[in-house]
Amino acid sequence: MDITLDKKDDQLNAILTVNLTEADYAPAVDAKLKGYSKKAQIKGFRPGKVPATLVRKMYGKGILADEINALLGKAVDGYIKENDLKILGEPLPMSNNIDLDAQKDFAFQFELGLLPNFELPADQSISVDRHKVDLDENTLNETYEQIGRQFGETSEPEASEAGDYIFGKLKKAEEEGEGRQVLLPTNKVTKGADKFVGVKAGDVVTFDLKDSFGGDATAIRNFTGFSKEEAAAVEGDYTLTVEKVNRTVTPEHNQELFDKVFGKDIVTSKEEYDEKIRGTVQENYDREADNLVSRQIIDKMLENTTIEIPKEFFKKWLLRANEGKLTPEQIDEHYDDYEKELKWSLIRNKVVEEQGLKVENEEIVDRTMQKILGQFNMEMTPELEESVRGFADNFLRQENGKNYVQEYEAILAEKVLENLRGKVVVNDNPITAEDFRNQNAG
């Protein structure tokens, strides 16, 4: 057996050629044919007495093909490992014109996509911004409104009053069709709110959408579901075809409400309730700010790490690996996203290797147990631990271990980002909650 690697000029693409001679495969083929001869049951012959020539004629080509495929697999994998080749995906077999009946020696070729060595950016050479979100009264008031709507007593009056919510279909005045389903909070309308008082199911209200919300693109987006660009471009009259009116009576701030929102006796006074609300909202913004830092780290690492990718090979491999699911046109359309995902996986793997990051089994089980408790809004107790651990073990074994692998990958990804966070400069950026929402609106 002879194996050669021919690298192309760009050093990112190569052809691996495996040359097999009869001596490489004949002993194994002959041994298998003898085994078939002993076991074959063919009419007209006693067991174990089937002529070898007949067995070879019936099974020889199939046995030869299987043995050659097995040899190729071992040879290619062995060569890649022995020569420490870093490849993209797996080798792609080239069109090899092979005649198993006429040939004794064979040459098989494989395309390889080679990944070059690369260096990560130097420590502290990258900086990211972390938003320090300051809660404003408007944000807190909106939270109280949401809680009031969720836990307040609701009704569907015949005609609307100020402060009601109106369900209906919204569309541009001159457009055809029904429009999109919306829910209008009349208390958010800053101009012409009287148009929405006294309306009933079936009424059609014509209004200037931009003017009604004082040109506030965020308020328009929240109401319409428009994209950022669509909301900014809103002009002219729209119509709202009313379907129903919803009215909510704000609940009293008493123990019954406190228990509904946070659980029994978690808070027992209005002061504790307000503090808990503020703390919970702040935690949510802090968590989102941290998530934004993580996304910035990924983007900055991609921008500042030079990794050459064998582009054409990558496209071929994506097509082969997703056969029937992706077309060449779809791959071309989304290629930049595929390449970013590949580069980030290479960066992540390099961090894992260089920093010796590991995920222990107990970490995976503990994380799964916490998820289970979170689903039921429960806290761990000694009495619960054994049963919750049993649920976690069962979940992780499901899908042939797929759930286990997903949890492993999730924890490892978090460790990579945590490690990188210690290697970048993080600048605190004070910002109001409203500005934070506006800046990070999708």
DAFENDA-V749537 format. One record per pair of residues at least 24 apart in sequence whose C-alpha atoms are under 8 Angstrom apart, sorted by the first residue. I is the first residue (numbers start at 0). J is the second residue. If there is no record, write none. Layout:
# DAFENDA-V749537
i={I | I}
j={J | J}
This chain:
# DAFENDA-V749537
i={2 | 10 | 11 | 11 | 11 | 11 | 11 | 11 | 11 | 12 | 12 | 12 | 12 | 12 | 12 | 13 | 13 | 13 | 13 | 14 | 14 | 14 | 14 | 15 | 15 | 15 | 15 | 16 | 16 | 16 | 16 | 17 | 17 | 17 | 17 | 17 | 17 | 18 | 18 | 18 | 18 | 19 | 19 | 19 | 20 | 20 | 20 | 21 | 21 | 24 | 24 | 24 | 24 | 27 | 28 | 28 | 28 | 28 | 31 | 32 | 32 | 32 | 60 | 60 | 63 | 64 | 84 | 85 | 85 | 85 | 86 | 86 | 86 | 86 | 87 | 87 | 87 | 87 | 87 | 88 | 88 | 89 | 91 | 110 | 111 | 112 | 112 | 112 | 113 | 114 | 114 | 114 | 115 | 115 | 116 | 117 | 117 | 117 | 118 | 118 | 119 | 119 | 119 | 119 | 120 | 120 | 120 | 122 | 122 | 123 | 123 | 123 | 124 | 124 | 125 | 125 | 125 | 125 | 126 | 126 | 126 | 126 | 127 | 127 | 127 | 127 | 127 | 127 | 127 | 128 | 128 | 128 | 128 | 128 | 129 | 129 | 129 | 129 | 129 | 129 | 129 | 129 | 130 | 130 | 130 | 130 | 130 | 130 | 131 | 131 | 131 | 131 | 131 | 131 | 132 | 132 | 132 | 132 | 132 | 132 | 132 | 132 | 132 | 133 | 133 | 133 | 133 | 134 | 134 | 134 | 135 | 135 | 135 | 138 | 138 | 139 | 139 | 146 | 147 | 147 | 147 | 147 | 148 | 148 | 148 | 150 | 150 | 150 | 150 | 151 | 151 | 151 | 151 | 152 | 152 | 152 | 152 | 153 | 153 | 153 | 153 | 154 | 154 | 154 | 155 | 155 | 155 | 155 | 156 | 156 | 156 | 157 | 157 | 157 | 157 | 158 | 158 | 158 | 158 | 158 | 158 | 159 | 159 | 159 | 159 | 159 | 159 | 160 | 160 | 160 | 161 | 161 | 161 | 161 | 161 | 161 | 162 | 162 | 163 | 163 | 163 | 163 | 164 | 164 | 164 | 165 | 165 | 165 | 165 | 165 | 166 | 166 | 166 | 166 | 166 | 167 | 167 | 167 | 167 | 167 | 168 | 168 | 168 | 168 | 168 | 169 | 169 | 169 | 169 | 169 | 170 | 170 | 170 | 171 | 171 | 171 | 171 | 172 | 172 | 172 | 172 | 179 | 181 | 181 | 181 | 182 | 183 | 184 | 187 | 187 | 188 | 189 | 198 | 199 | 199 | 199 | 199 | 200 | 200 | 200 | 200 | 200 | 201 | 201 | 201 | 202 | 202 | 203 | 203 | 203 | 203 | 204 | 204 | 204 | 204 | 205 | 205 | 205 | 205 | 206 | 206 | 206 | 207 | 207 | 207 | 207 | 208 | 208 | 208 | 208 | 208 | 209 | 209 | 209 | 217 | 226 | 227 | 227 | 284 | 293 | 293 | 296 | 296 | 296 | 297 | 301 | 301 | 301 | 306 | 308 | 347 | 347 | 350 | 351 | 356 | 356 | 356 | 357 | 358 | 358 | 358 | 363 | 363 | 363 | 363 | 364 | 364 | 364 | 367 | 367}
j={78 | 113 | 112 | 113 | 114 | 115 | 307 | 308 | 309 | 110 | 111 | 112 | 113 | 309 | 312 | 110 | 111 | 112 | 113 | 108 | 109 | 110 | 111 | 108 | 109 | 110 | 111 | 106 | 107 | 108 | 109 | 71 | 74 | 75 | 106 | 107 | 108 | 104 | 105 | 106 | 107 | 104 | 105 | 106 | 103 | 104 | 105 | 103 | 104 | 63 | 66 | 67 | 70 | 66 | 59 | 62 | 63 | 66 | 62 | 58 | 59 | 62 | 99 | 100 | 99 | 99 | 113 | 113 | 114 | 115 | 111 | 112 | 113 | 114 | 111 | 112 | 113 | 114 | 313 | 112 | 316 | 316 | 316 | 312 | 312 | 309 | 312 | 313 | 309 | 307 | 308 | 309 | 306 | 307 | 306 | 304 | 305 | 306 | 304 | 305 | 300 | 303 | 304 | 346 | 300 | 303 | 304 | 422 | 423 | 422 | 423 | 424 | 423 | 424 | 299 | 300 | 423 | 424 | 423 | 424 | 425 | 426 | 292 | 295 | 296 | 423 | 424 | 425 | 426 | 292 | 425 | 426 | 427 | 428 | 288 | 289 | 291 | 292 | 425 | 426 | 427 | 428 | 288 | 427 | 428 | 429 | 430 | 435 | 285 | 288 | 427 | 428 | 429 | 430 | 281 | 284 | 285 | 288 | 429 | 430 | 431 | 432 | 435 | 429 | 430 | 431 | 432 | 281 | 431 | 432 | 431 | 432 | 433 | 432 | 433 | 277 | 280 | 260 | 247 | 248 | 249 | 250 | 247 | 248 | 249 | 249 | 250 | 256 | 259 | 247 | 248 | 249 | 250 | 247 | 248 | 249 | 250 | 245 | 246 | 247 | 248 | 245 | 246 | 247 | 243 | 244 | 245 | 246 | 244 | 245 | 246 | 199 | 200 | 243 | 244 | 196 | 197 | 198 | 199 | 200 | 244 | 195 | 196 | 197 | 198 | 199 | 244 | 195 | 196 | 197 | 185 | 186 | 192 | 193 | 195 | 196 | 186 | 246 | 244 | 245 | 246 | 247 | 244 | 245 | 246 | 241 | 242 | 243 | 244 | 245 | 241 | 242 | 243 | 244 | 245 | 239 | 240 | 241 | 242 | 243 | 238 | 239 | 240 | 241 | 242 | 223 | 237 | 238 | 239 | 240 | 237 | 238 | 239 | 235 | 236 | 237 | 238 | 205 | 236 | 237 | 238 | 223 | 222 | 223 | 224 | 222 | 222 | 222 | 212 | 218 | 212 | 213 | 241 | 241 | 242 | 243 | 244 | 240 | 241 | 242 | 243 | 244 | 240 | 241 | 242 | 240 | 241 | 238 | 239 | 240 | 241 | 238 | 239 | 240 | 241 | 236 | 237 | 238 | 239 | 236 | 237 | 238 | 234 | 235 | 236 | 237 | 233 | 234 | 235 | 236 | 237 | 233 | 234 | 235 | 437 | 441 | 440 | 441 | 432 | 416 | 420 | 416 | 419 | 420 | 343 | 339 | 342 | 343 | 342 | 338 | 412 | 415 | 415 | 415 | 411 | 414 | 415 | 411 | 407 | 410 | 411 | 403 | 406 | 407 | 410 | 388 | 391 | 392 | 391 | 406}
